[in-house]
């Protein structure tokens, strides 16, 4: 099977790149132009692609160029200030999926459907990372980090830290956290800054771990960690 790389636009365009050329698929009904709202994240869960977004949108790719709703009970096509806007999605398999979004809201899907979980915060949540069915992490505004699962979450944070945590990723037995002012790592008890050894140090935004490498995508920085050393990738558009 050929390896493919996925990119998602807010309007529901999914570009699948692989050696030989790209495929572009459109999620019908997604986007702000003719759909119900922007989509925010694409994620592979147990070999299948999922997407979440505003108005409670959740989609599953059931076949090439075929995306189906899996947001029964979440989708609200009436745009309002109280609409459910989802920023992040992850899961362990089809019947163990989490979505998170504004105002601290967390939803979980099992074989019976979606249910809202008790949340220990009303701050906006950005991303969720499922390490296992027992170990799930969620990050968000003002340095919010949640650890738990469908049975409940505990709150962890840095004292007097007001920057937002934008992403979380599991790599080499540790949880990495991205903020615009730098990267952090959570050892299960404390959140500490990552010493990359790069000069100047990097800011973070999104994280992804594949094939033994952790990637950090910042506003102005692109870097990766091979488990031993951090490396900066110089982008031609940056000075």
Secondary structure, DSSP 8 states (H G I E B T S, - for coil): ----EEEE-TTSEEEEE-TT--EEEE-TT-BSSSSSB-EEEEEEETTEEEEEEGGG-EEEEEETTEEEE--TTT---S--TT---EEEEEEEETTEEEEEEGGG-EEEEETTEEEEE--S--S-EEEEEESSSS-EEEEEGGGEEEEEETTEEEEE--TT--S---EEEEETTEEEEEETTEEEEE-SS-EEE-----SS----SEEEEETTEEEEE-SS-EEEE-SS-EEE---TT--
